[in-house]
Amino acid sequence: MLRSEIWKNNKMFKDIAIKETQSQYYKRMNASEEVLKLVDLESKRFGSICEKIICEIFGLGERTSSQNDATYKGKKIEIKCARYWAGKDDCKWQHLEPEHDYEYALFGLLGFDEFKIWVIKKSLLMGELRDKKIVTYQGKQGWWTRKDAILPYLTPIYSIEDLDAFMM
C-alpha cells in the first residue's frame, strides 16, 4: 500500500492541496449558511434543487414535457443554474439544447447571499449567440456559455414584475 506519507509531498498532490475549492471560495466570500448548503451539493442535485427554488419564488407553472423546466403565462421556460468558479467572478451554464421545446431561458447564479437571475429569448440564445460563438458546442451534452461572455445579452430579473415585462 502507498500510504499518504509516501505521496503527500508529491508535486501533483501539493498542486491540488493548495488550490482553493468552490466551497472554500464561497466561505472566504462570507456566503450565508443557506448558500453553503447549496454549494456543497453534487452538480445534478444542485441544478434540480435550484430549479425548484426558482420556480417557487416566481410562481412558475409545471413543465409541459421533459424538454422544458417550467411555464409562465403560457410560455415555456428552460432554467439553468450555476455556481461561481473557485476564486473567479465567472461560471458556465451548461446542457443548453437548441432542439428542446422552450421559448425563454432563465439563468440563475448562486451568489454569496442571493440568487442572481437573468432571462433571454431562446431565439437570441440559440441564434445570434451561437453564430457569434458566445454559446458553444459542449459535445453530446449540448451547448454551454460563460457568464462573462453572455452577460451583455441577458436581462436581469429582480422581481416578478421584471419577468412580466420581459415576457410581454
N, C-alpha and C positions, 0 to 999 in steps of 0.2 A: 504494500500500500504506500502511496505517496502522501504522507502526512503534510498538513499545512506548513509545518516548519520548513519543509523542503522547498515549497514553491511560493511562500509568502513574499520572498524578495525577488521573485521573477519580474522582469520588466513589464510584461503584459499584465500581470496581476496588479502591479503598482499603478499602471496607467488607468485601469478601471477603478481601482480603490480610491484614487484622488478625483475622479470625475464626479461632479455633482449630479445626483439623480433628480428626476422630475419632482418627486416627493420632497427632497431636501430643498429644492428651489422654492417650492410653494411655502415651505416652513420658513425659509430665510426671508421671504417676502411677507411674512406675518399673515398668511392666509388663515381664514376663520376655520374653526373645527369642522363646520359643516362642509366647507370646500375640501378640506383634507380627507374627509371620508370618501368623497367622490374621486379625488386624485388617485387614491390608492386602489381603485377598482381596476380589474382586468379590462382591456380595451372594449370588447364586445359588450360586457355588462355596463361599462361606463356609458357607451352610446345609448343603450336601451333605457337605462335609468334617466339619463339627461333628457332624452326624447320625451319620456313620460312627464318629467317635471315641467318641461316647456309646454307640453300640451295642456297640462293642468293650469299653469299660470295664465295662458292666453285663452283658455276655454275652447281649445280646438276639438273638432269632432273626430270620429273614428276614421281610420283609413278605409279606402274603398277596395283595396287589393294589396297584395304584397309588393306592389310597385310604387307605393307612396306611404307616408307615415301618418298623415292626418288630413283633415279637411277644415276649411274655414269659409263660411258663406258660399258653399258650393265649389270652392276652389281646392284643388288637390295640392298638397304640400309635402315636400321632402325635407327632413330635418337631419342636419349633420352637426355633431358636437365634437369639440377638440379641447385639449389642454395645452398650455404653454409648453414649449420645449424647455428642457432644463437650461436655465441661465439666459433665455432669449425671449424677446417680445415678438414671438412668431409661433405659428403652428401650421398644421396641414389638415385640411378637410378631405377625407378620402371616400372611396367607393361611390363616386358620383356616376350615375348611369344615364346616358343620353336617351336610351330607348324606353326607360321607365315612364310610367303614366303620372306625371305631376306637372303643375304649372308654375310653381314657385318653390324656391329653396330657402329655408331658414338656416342660417349658420350660427351656431352657438359656440362661444368660447368661455370656458370656465376661468373667470378671473380669480383674484385673491379673496374677494368678499362679495362676488356677484357673478351673474351670467351676463355676458355681452352678447347681444343678439343683432343680427343683420338679416336683410332679405334681398332677394334678387329674382328676377324673372328667369325661368328656365330657358327661354328663347335667347336671352343675352348670355347666360352662363354657358350653354352648350352650342351657341352660335359663334358670335364675335370673339368671345373669350377663349374658345378652343382655337379659332383661327389665329389669334394673337399669341397662342402658346402660354396663356395665363392659366388655363385649365389644360393639364397634360395627361397623357395616357399612362395609366398605372399598371397595365397588363390585364390579366384575367379578372382583376379586382375592380375594373372600371377606370375612372378618371379621378384626378386629385388636383388641388390647388393650395398654394401657400397664402396665408393671411396677408403678408406684406404685398404680394402681387395683386390680389383681387380687391383689397380694401377700397381703392378709389371707385370701384363699380358697385359697391354694396351700399344699401340704405340702412342706417341704424334704426333699431326699433327699441324705444324706451317704454312704450305703453301700448295698450290695445288700440288706442286712437291712432297711433302711428301705423299699426298694422292695417287698420281700416283704411286709412288714407292711401297707403301704398297699393292696396288690392282693389281699389275702386275702379 
